[in-house]
């Protein structure tokens, strides 16, 4: 059981300060178009290196909360979602801002974000201990099956080609094989390079894959200035909007549940939750045609869901050690740097760390709301920083962050090389998420497979007696079959569309 | 028959990579055979990668352009390509110089050069770049080395 009195461990002035800075940093990075929540965590992780584990966790959670919510600012004022989790926010927040109600649009988005985070906090506090206790029953059979299921989910949602998703995951898993094997300490695939004996550090690879590839992709539009809608957002306006939420209780609850549910699923997270919640809100509305023209319900659905998904995504990370999306993957890497290994044992042996995370999650949500209400002008100013100034600074910061990890230039070169690899993969349509997930889960998959085969007396028959493992395999197969069916359906529809066009032209 | 060049090239590169990795996996010490041994899983993955590369090659060759009539290809922006690879080159030079010159003397010119490369080059802008480069480098040094007590190159 959790000893709730330990939650006061985080109630120190310094922790409050780093939470405030973390949320603010997250909001600024999240608000900038092109810089995702993953990038926010990547950029701010190095700052936690000099902190103790509690402070590091507090900062990471604060950055995560801030960065997911920060996307709403550019979604409302620029019509560009700051992060993928705010895509659906643009549909109604921007039209509303355009007709002179920018303050109102921000008010709806900020308060919905807060409510989504709050509901998600309760879900995290209730579900994480239950799922953690259940996960204690997992052995190597269940863990190997869980890794297969996680990878299948992520490959299934990877853009257009299943083959490319599978290749990316395989390359990632092969990268995890480099260095000394965990089971028998045998050197593998190092090509005689001594620096590779320890394998690839997760953080430089993650930072390189996401930061370098994003910057190189954005270079094309780097000189285009943004057109920002002017806004007058005051506390009075915010409170007036907050009172109107009494008419939207159903929408808030539905969107929060969608966010939490989607967030728990591996690979999906806040990026998709906002779209699903938006479409459900539209389907349930009396006036669906008003969606897309500045309907507050659309903003509420999107922002409640994406913030609710943050708590959802933390549940598998904390209880199973399985990251749900790129941002939680980055957080897993950062947790490991601080000597924290998420999983069922974390909840059993170090429940105080879960309380630190819960406490900082709750307080960060409050800070997120207050900072956006009182410091929206500062966030808008941050949006105006030209990207040609910002990007070299980001590159410099990433280099220092990777170096500070082990005081080693080899980590910096790994960052640079994997950044280029990430860019090539992105350009050629290979998804990055399966690759980095493969890198993180590859070693785990191998160890559990090897141990399970020893336990099964040299063959895979042991899996037949494990219903949970078989359940995961069945779910993995279903997700791949479903993805194939969806892709085939989409391809057929596209073909029919192409065939129909000449007739229409006639 | 049409070939999707990007996928075809990636297929070939990945197939070659599988070959190189398979050869390298032959160097793994297998004298201690415990639970399938250390070479089983990497070779399994190499095999999967080779098969998938062949599938990708086949898909790229079989690909028939289902392009709508009149649909145009996105024009290639030569300027962006030059800019992109110049930035890559600049970063590589920075990484080479970092251990030689140290954080301070390598980072200030890198930031200044990066901003000048990506942004407009006017006298006013150059002054902003210079001040920003120095200020940010010093601020980061203060945060990392003085406050957080982390080592910098």
Interface residues (C-beta under 8 A of the other chain):
Chain A: X46 X47 X49 X50 X51 X161 X163 X164 X166 X167 X170 X171 X173 X174 X177 X181 X183 X184 X186 X187 X188 X189 X191 X215 X216 X219 X220 X222 X223 X386 X387 X388 X389 X391 X392 X393 X395 X396 X397 X399 X400 X403 X404 X407 X409 X412 X413 X416 X420 X427 X428 X429 X430 X442 X445 X446 X449 X450 X451 X453 X454 X494 X495 X497 X498 X501 X502 X505
Chain B: X6 X7 X9 X10 X14 X21 X24 X25 X28 X29 X30 X32 X34 X35 X36 X37 X38 X39 X40 X41 X42 X45 X46 X48 X49 X52 X53 X55 X56 X59 X66 X67 X68 X69 X77 X80 X83 X84 X87 X88 X91 X92 X94 X95 X98 X99 X103 X107 X110 X111 X113 X114 X115 X118 X119 X120 X128 X129 X132 X136 X137 X140 X143 X144 X147 X148 X149 X150 X151 X152 X153
